[in-house]
Amino acid sequence: MKTVIQNIRGFTIQATDGEVGSVETLYFDEQTWAIRYLVVNVGNWLLPDQILLSPVVVTDVDREEENISVALTKEQVKNSPHMDTKRPVSRQYEVTLHEYYNWNPYWLHAPTYSGGLTAPRTAALEKQPKGTEKTAAAAPADKGDPHLRSTEEVEGYHINAVDGEIGHIEEFLVDTDFWFIRYFVIDTKNWLPGKEVIVSPSWIEDINWVDREVSVSMTQEMIESSPEYDGEEMVNREYERRLYDHYQAVVYWKEAQVTH
């Protein structure tokens, strides 16, 4: 993993010809944990105006400067289909958006998971085989629920271990190499003063969207004794190995083969 960011809200969006807005929140697919859109405010605090940008247009993420560069001009973004913030994102709006930018519709080839509670997959699964590209206009009519949730909405959800409540979701760690939610940051201060830990979406057993609760497949003691999280900078491969070893979980990355 090269880049994992805890709080991407407020990052400036840099078009090819200048600043165009800032990130308000992220929309992720509740079935795959893939980040589908950056919600960008192109207005101001008096007159907010939001548009959606797919991570496919991102060319660089500068964590130090809190900038995200995109392969679009300010004019392209300005003329983008604007969203109705009072309504959920519809498939029809997504089709309009993808047609405007000539993006390949992710829903034509996104992997399907049973229950939607499995480990994140890499961006390679988002790519279509050469010669099979389809436009949004050519896509079969799909007016169903895109299954999108905002990271802002899910912050604060209670975390239930197998033997009781253990904390709440404080923030998310976003892997910007593949644009997935890699980990949840769990605040356990009500049980463990001053301690935060992280868990992977692949360890989730169930999510109750109505009651704002997330159930994980670990005990309170396992979570309490897991490696402490103290900022995004510490999430490197060594830390991840300790985390996955602690939970005896299968790693999502490929380990280098040792040859003799």
ChimeraX commands (.cxc) that place a marker at each C-alpha (Angstrom):
marker #1 position 0.00,0.00,0.00 radius 0.5
marker #1 position 1.46,3.36,-0.98 radius 0.5
marker #1 position -1.12,5.88,0.20 radius 0.5
marker #1 position -3.75,5.59,2.89 radius 0.5
marker #1 position -5.56,8.72,4.02 radius 0.5
marker #1 position -7.70,9.10,7.12 radius 0.5
marker #1 position -9.51,12.34,6.46 radius 0.5
marker #1 position -9.81,13.38,2.82 radius 0.5
marker #1 position -12.53,15.95,3.45 radius 0.5
marker #1 position -11.40,19.42,2.61 radius 0.5
marker #1 position -8.76,18.32,0.09 radius 0.5
marker #1 position -8.57,20.78,-2.79 radius 0.5
marker #1 position -9.46,19.52,-6.27 radius 0.5
marker #1 position -6.94,20.77,-8.81 radius 0.5
marker #1 position -8.08,20.72,-12.44 radius 0.5
marker #1 position -5.50,20.94,-15.22 radius 0.5
marker #1 position -5.97,24.72,-15.31 radius 0.5
marker #1 position -6.51,25.59,-11.67 radius 0.5
marker #1 position -8.41,24.97,-8.45 radius 0.5
marker #1 position -12.02,23.93,-8.91 radius 0.5
marker #1 position -13.42,23.01,-5.49 radius 0.5
marker #1 position -12.93,20.84,-2.42 radius 0.5
marker #1 position -13.94,17.36,-1.27 radius 0.5
marker #1 position -17.06,17.28,0.90 radius 0.5
marker #1 position -17.38,13.53,1.40 radius 0.5
marker #1 position -17.00,10.23,-0.47 radius 0.5
marker #1 position -19.64,7.89,-1.86 radius 0.5
marker #1 position -18.80,4.20,-1.53 radius 0.5
marker #1 position -20.49,1.05,-2.75 radius 0.5
marker #1 position -21.97,-0.67,0.30 radius 0.5
marker #1 position -21.56,-4.06,-1.40 radius 0.5
marker #1 position -17.89,-3.81,-2.38 radius 0.5
marker #1 position -16.47,-0.92,-0.31 radius 0.5
marker #1 position -15.17,0.67,-3.50 radius 0.5
marker #1 position -15.10,4.47,-3.57 radius 0.5
marker #1 position -17.36,5.37,-6.48 radius 0.5
marker #1 position -17.33,9.16,-6.26 radius 0.5
marker #1 position -15.72,12.15,-4.64 radius 0.5
marker #1 position -18.41,14.66,-3.70 radius 0.5
marker #1 position -16.93,18.02,-4.65 radius 0.5
marker #1 position -18.24,21.40,-3.56 radius 0.5
marker #1 position -17.71,23.79,-6.47 radius 0.5
marker #1 position -19.69,26.58,-4.86 radius 0.5
marker #1 position -19.03,28.40,-1.60 radius 0.5
marker #1 position -20.30,28.39,1.98 radius 0.5
marker #1 position -23.08,30.82,1.08 radius 0.5
marker #1 position -24.18,28.96,-2.04 radius 0.5
marker #1 position -22.89,25.37,-1.98 radius 0.5
marker #1 position -23.00,23.48,-5.26 radius 0.5
marker #1 position -21.99,19.83,-5.44 radius 0.5
marker #1 position -20.89,17.59,-8.28 radius 0.5
marker #1 position -19.58,14.03,-8.37 radius 0.5
marker #1 position -16.21,12.97,-9.74 radius 0.5
marker #1 position -15.13,9.37,-10.28 radius 0.5
marker #1 position -11.69,8.35,-8.95 radius 0.5
marker #1 position -10.82,7.36,-12.54 radius 0.5
marker #1 position -10.04,11.03,-13.26 radius 0.5
marker #1 position -7.60,11.34,-10.34 radius 0.5
marker #1 position -3.99,11.66,-11.47 radius 0.5
marker #1 position -2.31,12.44,-8.15 radius 0.5
marker #1 position -3.02,12.70,-4.43 radius 0.5
marker #1 position -0.75,14.98,-2.42 radius 0.5
marker #1 position -1.30,14.20,1.23 radius 0.5
marker #1 position 1.09,16.88,2.46 radius 0.5
marker #1 position -0.48,19.71,0.45 radius 0.5
marker #1 position -3.98,18.16,0.72 radius 0.5
marker #1 position -4.50,18.39,-3.03 radius 0.5
marker #1 position -6.12,15.97,-5.47 radius 0.5
marker #1 position -5.25,16.50,-9.13 radius 0.5
marker #1 position -7.75,15.45,-11.81 radius 0.5
marker #1 position -7.48,15.10,-15.58 radius 0.5
marker #1 position -10.27,17.60,-16.23 radius 0.5
marker #1 position -10.47,21.30,-17.00 radius 0.5
marker #1 position -12.37,23.77,-14.87 radius 0.5
marker #1 position -14.83,24.20,-17.71 radius 0.5
marker #1 position -15.53,20.46,-17.85 radius 0.5
marker #1 position -16.23,20.38,-14.12 radius 0.5
marker #1 position -18.32,23.55,-14.26 radius 0.5
marker #1 position -20.58,22.05,-16.93 radius 0.5
marker #1 position -20.85,18.67,-15.19 radius 0.5
marker #1 position -24.35,17.45,-14.29 radius 0.5
marker #1 position -25.03,18.83,-10.83 radius 0.5
marker #1 position -26.59,16.66,-8.17 radius 0.5
marker #1 position -29.70,17.15,-6.08 radius 0.5
marker #1 position -28.31,17.02,-2.55 radius 0.5
marker #1 position -31.79,16.40,-1.15 radius 0.5
marker #1 position -32.13,13.06,-2.93 radius 0.5
marker #1 position -30.09,9.85,-3.05 radius 0.5
marker #1 position -27.95,9.32,-6.13 radius 0.5
marker #1 position -30.07,7.51,-8.71 radius 0.5
marker #1 position -28.86,5.20,-11.46 radius 0.5
marker #1 position -30.34,7.58,-14.02 radius 0.5
marker #1 position -28.20,10.41,-12.67 radius 0.5
marker #1 position -25.15,8.13,-12.84 radius 0.5
marker #1 position -25.91,7.31,-16.47 radius 0.5
marker #1 position -26.17,11.03,-17.29 radius 0.5
marker #1 position -22.90,11.69,-15.46 radius 0.5
marker #1 position -21.05,8.85,-17.20 radius 0.5
marker #1 position -22.35,9.93,-20.59 radius 0.5
marker #1 position -21.14,13.49,-20.02 radius 0.5
marker #1 position -17.61,12.38,-19.10 radius 0.5
marker #1 position -17.60,9.32,-21.37 radius 0.5
marker #1 position -16.73,7.06,-18.44 radius 0.5
marker #1 position -17.20,3.29,-18.62 radius 0.5
marker #1 position -20.15,2.40,-16.33 radius 0.5
marker #1 position -18.71,0.52,-13.34 radius 0.5
marker #1 position -22.02,-1.30,-12.75 radius 0.5
marker #1 position -21.64,-3.28,-15.99 radius 0.5
marker #1 position -18.59,-5.14,-14.75 radius 0.5
marker #1 position -18.37,-4.60,-10.99 radius 0.5
marker #1 position -17.98,-7.90,-9.08 radius 0.5
marker #1 position -20.97,-9.17,-7.15 radius 0.5
marker #1 position -20.50,-10.44,-3.61 radius 0.5
marker #1 position -22.83,-12.51,-1.51 radius 0.5
marker #1 position -24.23,-10.34,1.23 radius 0.5
marker #1 position -21.95,-7.49,0.28 radius 0.5
marker #1 position -19.69,-8.07,3.29 radius 0.5
marker #1 position -16.49,-9.38,1.80 radius 0.5
marker #1 position -12.95,-8.14,1.46 radius 0.5
marker #1 position -12.20,-5.20,-0.82 radius 0.5
marker #1 position -10.97,-6.02,-4.31 radius 0.5
marker #1 position -8.35,-4.20,-6.31 radius 0.5
marker #1 position -9.07,-1.66,-9.01 radius 0.5
marker #1 position -8.00,-4.20,-11.60 radius 0.5
marker #1 position -11.45,-5.71,-11.32 radius 0.5
marker #1 position -12.90,-2.40,-12.43 radius 0.5
marker #1 position -11.15,-2.53,-15.79 radius 0.5
marker #1 position -12.87,-3.96,-18.82 radius 0.5
marker #1 position -11.08,-6.27,-21.26 radius 0.5
marker #1 position -9.74,-4.43,-24.27 radius 0.5
marker #1 position -12.30,-4.20,-27.05 radius 0.5
marker #1 position -15.31,-4.72,-24.77 radius 0.5
marker #1 position -15.85,-1.11,-23.70 radius 0.5
marker #1 position -19.45,0.03,-23.51 radius 0.5
marker #1 position -20.82,3.51,-23.09 radius 0.5
marker #1 position -23.42,4.43,-20.53 radius 0.5
marker #1 position -25.87,4.98,-23.34 radius 0.5
marker #1 position -25.36,1.41,-24.54 radius 0.5
marker #1 position -25.78,-0.03,-21.05 radius 0.5
marker #1 position -28.92,-1.98,-20.22 radius 0.5
marker #1 position -31.50,0.16,-18.47 radius 0.5
marker #1 position -30.87,-0.12,-14.76 radius 0.5
marker #1 position -32.99,2.07,-12.55 radius 0.5
marker #1 position -32.21,0.17,-9.37 radius 0.5
marker #1 position -30.48,1.30,-6.21 radius 0.5
marker #1 position -26.78,2.02,-6.83 radius 0.5
marker #1 position -26.11,1.02,-3.18 radius 0.5
marker #1 position -24.15,4.18,-2.45 radius 0.5
marker #1 position -23.43,5.46,1.04 radius 0.5
marker #1 position -21.46,8.50,2.11 radius 0.5
marker #1 position -18.55,8.16,4.50 radius 0.5
marker #1 position -19.97,11.12,6.42 radius 0.5
marker #1 position -23.23,9.23,6.98 radius 0.5
marker #1 position -21.56,6.12,8.39 radius 0.5
marker #1 position -19.27,7.94,10.81 radius 0.5
marker #1 position -20.66,7.44,14.30 radius 0.5
marker #1 position -22.11,3.98,13.64 radius 0.5
marker #1 position -21.81,1.76,16.73 radius 0.5
marker #1 position -19.49,-1.25,16.59 radius 0.5
marker #1 position -20.77,-4.48,18.12 radius 0.5
marker #1 position -18.34,-7.26,18.90 radius 0.5
marker #1 position -19.70,-10.80,19.27 radius 0.5
marker #1 position -20.03,-10.18,23.03 radius 0.5
marker #1 position -21.17,-6.56,23.18 radius 0.5
marker #1 position -20.63,-2.99,22.04 radius 0.5
marker #1 position -17.03,-1.82,21.80 radius 0.5
marker #1 position -17.01,1.64,20.21 radius 0.5
marker #1 position -18.05,3.62,17.15 radius 0.5
marker #1 position -16.70,4.45,13.71 radius 0.5
marker #1 position -14.63,7.61,13.98 radius 0.5
marker #1 position -13.34,7.86,10.41 radius 0.5
marker #1 position -12.21,5.83,7.41 radius 0.5
marker #1 position -8.82,4.94,5.99 radius 0.5
marker #1 position -9.03,5.22,2.21 radius 0.5
marker #1 position -6.53,3.38,0.04 radius 0.5
marker #1 position -6.02,5.88,-2.77 radius 0.5
marker #1 position -3.98,3.45,-4.86 radius 0.5
marker #1 position -7.13,1.44,-5.53 radius 0.5
marker #1 position -9.81,3.75,-4.08 radius 0.5
marker #1 position -11.25,1.42,-1.49 radius 0.5
marker #1 position -12.18,1.80,2.13 radius 0.5
marker #1 position -9.32,-0.23,3.56 radius 0.5
marker #1 position -10.08,0.21,7.27 radius 0.5
marker #1 position -12.50,1.75,9.73 radius 0.5
marker #1 position -11.00,3.80,12.54 radius 0.5
marker #1 position -12.77,2.68,15.72 radius 0.5
marker #1 position -12.95,4.96,18.73 radius 0.5
marker #1 position -13.08,2.81,21.87 radius 0.5
marker #1 position -12.64,5.65,24.36 radius 0.5
marker #1 position -15.82,4.72,26.23 radius 0.5
marker #1 position -14.19,1.37,27.02 radius 0.5
marker #1 position -10.46,2.02,26.52 radius 0.5
marker #1 position -9.53,5.60,27.44 radius 0.5
marker #1 position -7.53,7.23,24.67 radius 0.5
marker #1 position -7.25,4.20,22.39 radius 0.5
marker #1 position -8.22,3.90,18.74 radius 0.5
marker #1 position -7.96,0.75,16.64 radius 0.5
marker #1 position -8.71,-0.15,13.03 radius 0.5
marker #1 position -10.68,-3.01,11.50 radius 0.5
marker #1 position -11.09,-4.16,7.91 radius 0.5
marker #1 position -14.50,-4.22,6.18 radius 0.5
marker #1 position -13.79,-7.88,5.44 radius 0.5
marker #1 position -14.24,-8.64,9.16 radius 0.5
marker #1 position -17.79,-7.27,9.23 radius 0.5
marker #1 position -20.59,-9.77,9.82 radius 0.5
marker #1 position -23.57,-7.46,9.39 radius 0.5
marker #1 position -24.57,-3.82,9.04 radius 0.5
marker #1 position -27.88,-2.47,10.28 radius 0.5
marker #1 position -28.32,0.72,8.28 radius 0.5
marker #1 position -31.51,1.65,10.13 radius 0.5
marker #1 position -30.09,1.32,13.65 radius 0.5
marker #1 position -26.64,2.56,12.59 radius 0.5
marker #1 position -24.84,-0.51,13.90 radius 0.5
marker #1 position -21.96,-2.59,12.56 radius 0.5
marker #1 position -21.35,-6.12,13.84 radius 0.5
marker #1 position -17.86,-7.59,13.58 radius 0.5
marker #1 position -16.63,-11.16,13.97 radius 0.5
marker #1 position -14.31,-10.47,16.91 radius 0.5
marker #1 position -14.68,-10.41,20.69 radius 0.5
marker #1 position -14.29,-7.28,22.78 radius 0.5
marker #1 position -11.03,-8.66,24.19 radius 0.5
marker #1 position -9.61,-9.22,20.70 radius 0.5
marker #1 position -10.38,-5.65,19.74 radius 0.5
marker #1 position -9.10,-4.27,23.05 radius 0.5
marker #1 position -5.75,-6.04,22.63 radius 0.5
marker #1 position -5.28,-5.24,18.94 radius 0.5
marker #1 position -2.41,-2.98,17.80 radius 0.5
marker #1 position -3.18,0.62,18.68 radius 0.5
marker #1 position -3.80,3.05,15.85 radius 0.5
marker #1 position -2.15,6.43,16.13 radius 0.5
marker #1 position -2.39,8.15,12.75 radius 0.5
marker #1 position -2.38,7.25,9.08 radius 0.5
marker #1 position 1.42,7.50,8.82 radius 0.5
marker #1 position 1.85,4.33,10.89 radius 0.5
marker #1 position -0.25,2.15,8.55 radius 0.5
marker #1 position 2.53,0.44,6.64 radius 0.5
marker #1 position 2.98,-3.21,5.71 radius 0.5
marker #1 position 4.72,-4.04,8.99 radius 0.5
marker #1 position 1.82,-2.61,10.99 radius 0.5
marker #1 position -0.68,-4.44,8.79 radius 0.5
marker #1 position 1.11,-7.76,9.32 radius 0.5
marker #1 position 0.88,-7.30,13.09 radius 0.5
marker #1 position -2.80,-6.42,12.75 radius 0.5
marker #1 position -3.67,-9.42,10.59 radius 0.5
marker #1 position -1.54,-11.76,12.72 radius 0.5
marker #1 position -3.40,-10.56,15.81 radius 0.5
marker #1 position -6.77,-11.44,14.27 radius 0.5
marker #1 position -5.40,-14.53,12.50 radius 0.5
marker #1 position -6.91,-13.10,9.33 radius 0.5
marker #1 position -6.01,-13.78,5.71 radius 0.5
marker #1 position -4.03,-10.86,4.26 radius 0.5
marker #1 position -5.34,-9.05,1.17 radius 0.5
marker #1 position -1.89,-8.42,-0.33 radius 0.5
marker #1 position 0.51,-10.81,-1.99 radius 0.5
marker #1 position 3.62,-11.61,0.00 radius 0.5
marker #1 position 6.90,-11.74,-1.88 radius 0.5
marker #1 position 8.11,-15.26,-2.56 radius 0.5
marker #1 position 11.40,-16.13,-0.89 radius 0.5
marker #1 position 13.81,-17.97,-3.19 radius 0.5
marker #1 position 16.94,-19.82,-2.22 radius 0.5
marker link #1:1,2 radius 0.2
marker link #1:2,3 radius 0.2
marker link #1:3,4 radius 0.2
marker link #1:4,5 radius 0.2
marker link #1:5,6 radius 0.2
marker link #1:6,7 radius 0.2
marker link #1:7,8 radius 0.2
marker link #1:8,9 radius 0.2
marker link #1:9,10 radius 0.2
marker link #1:10,11 radius 0.2
marker link #1:11,12 radius 0.2
marker link #1:12,13 radius 0.2
marker link #1:13,14 radius 0.2
marker link #1:14,15 radius 0.2
marker link #1:15,16 radius 0.2
marker link #1:16,17 radius 0.2
marker link #1:17,18 radius 0.2
marker link #1:18,19 radius 0.2
marker link #1:19,20 radius 0.2
marker link #1:20,21 radius 0.2
marker link #1:21,22 radius 0.2
marker link #1:22,23 radius 0.2
marker link #1:23,24 radius 0.2
marker link #1:24,25 radius 0.2
marker link #1:25,26 radius 0.2
marker link #1:26,27 radius 0.2
marker link #1:27,28 radius 0.2
marker link #1:28,29 radius 0.2
marker link #1:29,30 radius 0.2
marker link #1:30,31 radius 0.2
marker link #1:31,32 radius 0.2
marker link #1:32,33 radius 0.2
marker link #1:33,34 radius 0.2
marker link #1:34,35 radius 0.2
marker link #1:35,36 radius 0.2
marker link #1:36,37 radius 0.2
marker link #1:37,38 radius 0.2
marker link #1:38,39 radius 0.2
marker link #1:39,40 radius 0.2
marker link #1:40,41 radius 0.2
marker link #1:41,42 radius 0.2
marker link #1:42,43 radius 0.2
marker link #1:43,44 radius 0.2
marker link #1:44,45 radius 0.2
marker link #1:45,46 radius 0.2
marker link #1:46,47 radius 0.2
marker link #1:47,48 radius 0.2
marker link #1:48,49 radius 0.2
marker link #1:49,50 radius 0.2
marker link #1:50,51 radius 0.2
marker link #1:51,52 radius 0.2
marker link #1:52,53 radius 0.2
marker link #1:53,54 radius 0.2
marker link #1:54,55 radius 0.2
marker link #1:55,56 radius 0.2
marker link #1:56,57 radius 0.2
marker link #1:57,58 radius 0.2
marker link #1:58,59 radius 0.2
marker link #1:59,60 radius 0.2
marker link #1:60,61 radius 0.2
marker link #1:61,62 radius 0.2
marker link #1:62,63 radius 0.2
marker link #1:63,64 radius 0.2
marker link #1:64,65 radius 0.2
marker link #1:65,66 radius 0.2
marker link #1:66,67 radius 0.2
marker link #1:67,68 radius 0.2
marker link #1:68,69 radius 0.2
marker link #1:69,70 radius 0.2
marker link #1:70,71 radius 0.2
marker link #1:71,72 radius 0.2
marker link #1:72,73 radius 0.2
marker link #1:73,74 radius 0.2
marker link #1:74,75 radius 0.2
marker link #1:75,76 radius 0.2
marker link #1:76,77 radius 0.2
marker link #1:77,78 radius 0.2
marker link #1:78,79 radius 0.2
marker link #1:79,80 radius 0.2
marker link #1:80,81 radius 0.2
marker link #1:81,82 radius 0.2
marker link #1:82,83 radius 0.2
marker link #1:83,84 radius 0.2
marker link #1:84,85 radius 0.2
marker link #1:85,86 radius 0.2
marker link #1:86,87 radius 0.2
marker link #1:87,88 radius 0.2
marker link #1:88,89 radius 0.2
marker link #1:89,90 radius 0.2
marker link #1:90,91 radius 0.2
marker link #1:91,92 radius 0.2
marker link #1:92,93 radius 0.2
marker link #1:93,94 radius 0.2
marker link #1:94,95 radius 0.2
marker link #1:95,96 radius 0.2
marker link #1:96,97 radius 0.2
marker link #1:97,98 radius 0.2
marker link #1:98,99 radius 0.2
marker link #1:99,100 radius 0.2
marker link #1:100,101 radius 0.2
marker link #1:101,102 radius 0.2
marker link #1:102,103 radius 0.2
marker link #1:103,104 radius 0.2
marker link #1:104,105 radius 0.2
marker link #1:105,106 radius 0.2
marker link #1:106,107 radius 0.2
marker link #1:107,108 radius 0.2
marker link #1:108,109 radius 0.2
marker link #1:109,110 radius 0.2
marker link #1:110,111 radius 0.2
marker link #1:111,112 radius 0.2
marker link #1:112,113 radius 0.2
marker link #1:113,114 radius 0.2
marker link #1:114,115 radius 0.2
marker link #1:115,116 radius 0.2
marker link #1:116,117 radius 0.2
marker link #1:117,118 radius 0.2
marker link #1:118,119 radius 0.2
marker link #1:119,120 radius 0.2
marker link #1:120,121 radius 0.2
marker link #1:121,122 radius 0.2
marker link #1:122,123 radius 0.2
marker link #1:123,124 radius 0.2
marker link #1:124,125 radius 0.2
marker link #1:125,126 radius 0.2
marker link #1:126,127 radius 0.2
marker link #1:127,128 radius 0.2
marker link #1:128,129 radius 0.2
marker link #1:129,130 radius 0.2
marker link #1:130,131 radius 0.2
marker link #1:131,132 radius 0.2
marker link #1:132,133 radius 0.2
marker link #1:133,134 radius 0.2
marker link #1:134,135 radius 0.2
marker link #1:135,136 radius 0.2
marker link #1:136,137 radius 0.2
marker link #1:137,138 radius 0.2
marker link #1:138,139 radius 0.2
marker link #1:139,140 radius 0.2
marker link #1:140,141 radius 0.2
marker link #1:141,142 radius 0.2
marker link #1:142,143 radius 0.2
marker link #1:143,144 radius 0.2
marker link #1:144,145 radius 0.2
marker link #1:145,146 radius 0.2
marker link #1:146,147 radius 0.2
marker link #1:147,148 radius 0.2
marker link #1:148,149 radius 0.2
marker link #1:149,150 radius 0.2
marker link #1:150,151 radius 0.2
marker link #1:151,152 radius 0.2
marker link #1:152,153 radius 0.2
marker link #1:153,154 radius 0.2
marker link #1:154,155 radius 0.2
marker link #1:155,156 radius 0.2
marker link #1:156,157 radius 0.2
marker link #1:157,158 radius 0.2
marker link #1:158,159 radius 0.2
marker link #1:159,160 radius 0.2
marker link #1:160,161 radius 0.2
marker link #1:161,162 radius 0.2
marker link #1:162,163 radius 0.2
marker link #1:163,164 radius 0.2
marker link #1:164,165 radius 0.2
marker link #1:165,166 radius 0.2
marker link #1:166,167 radius 0.2
marker link #1:167,168 radius 0.2
marker link #1:168,169 radius 0.2
marker link #1:169,170 radius 0.2
marker link #1:170,171 radius 0.2
marker link #1:171,172 radius 0.2
marker link #1:172,173 radius 0.2
marker link #1:173,174 radius 0.2
marker link #1:174,175 radius 0.2
marker link #1:175,176 radius 0.2
marker link #1:176,177 radius 0.2
marker link #1:177,178 radius 0.2
marker link #1:178,179 radius 0.2
marker link #1:179,180 radius 0.2
marker link #1:180,181 radius 0.2
marker link #1:181,182 radius 0.2
marker link #1:182,183 radius 0.2
marker link #1:183,184 radius 0.2
marker link #1:184,185 radius 0.2
marker link #1:185,186 radius 0.2
marker link #1:186,187 radius 0.2
marker link #1:187,188 radius 0.2
marker link #1:188,189 radius 0.2
marker link #1:189,190 radius 0.2
marker link #1:190,191 radius 0.2
marker link #1:191,192 radius 0.2
marker link #1:192,193 radius 0.2
marker link #1:193,194 radius 0.2
marker link #1:194,195 radius 0.2
marker link #1:195,196 radius 0.2
marker link #1:196,197 radius 0.2
marker link #1:197,198 radius 0.2
marker link #1:198,199 radius 0.2
marker link #1:199,200 radius 0.2
marker link #1:200,201 radius 0.2
marker link #1:201,202 radius 0.2
marker link #1:202,203 radius 0.2
marker link #1:203,204 radius 0.2
marker link #1:204,205 radius 0.2
marker link #1:205,206 radius 0.2
marker link #1:206,207 radius 0.2
marker link #1:207,208 radius 0.2
marker link #1:208,209 radius 0.2
marker link #1:209,210 radius 0.2
marker link #1:210,211 radius 0.2
marker link #1:211,212 radius 0.2
marker link #1:212,213 radius 0.2
marker link #1:213,214 radius 0.2
marker link #1:214,215 radius 0.2
marker link #1:215,216 radius 0.2
marker link #1:216,217 radius 0.2
marker link #1:217,218 radius 0.2
marker link #1:218,219 radius 0.2
marker link #1:219,220 radius 0.2
marker link #1:220,221 radius 0.2
marker link #1:221,222 radius 0.2
marker link #1:222,223 radius 0.2
marker link #1:223,224 radius 0.2
marker link #1:224,225 radius 0.2
marker link #1:225,226 radius 0.2
marker link #1:226,227 radius 0.2
marker link #1:227,228 radius 0.2
marker link #1:228,229 radius 0.2
marker link #1:229,230 radius 0.2
marker link #1:230,231 radius 0.2
marker link #1:231,232 radius 0.2
marker link #1:232,233 radius 0.2
marker link #1:233,234 radius 0.2
marker link #1:234,235 radius 0.2
marker link #1:235,236 radius 0.2
marker link #1:236,237 radius 0.2
marker link #1:237,238 radius 0.2
marker link #1:238,239 radius 0.2
marker link #1:239,240 radius 0.2
marker link #1:240,241 radius 0.2
marker link #1:241,242 radius 0.2
marker link #1:242,243 radius 0.2
marker link #1:243,244 radius 0.2
marker link #1:244,245 radius 0.2
marker link #1:245,246 radius 0.2
marker link #1:246,247 radius 0.2
marker link #1:247,248 radius 0.2
marker link #1:248,249 radius 0.2
marker link #1:249,250 radius 0.2
marker link #1:250,251 radius 0.2
marker link #1:251,252 radius 0.2
marker link #1:252,253 radius 0.2
marker link #1:253,254 radius 0.2
marker link #1:254,255 radius 0.2
marker link #1:255,256 radius 0.2
marker link #1:256,257 radius 0.2
marker link #1:257,258 radius 0.2
marker link #1:258,259 radius 0.2
marker link #1:259,260 radius 0.2
view
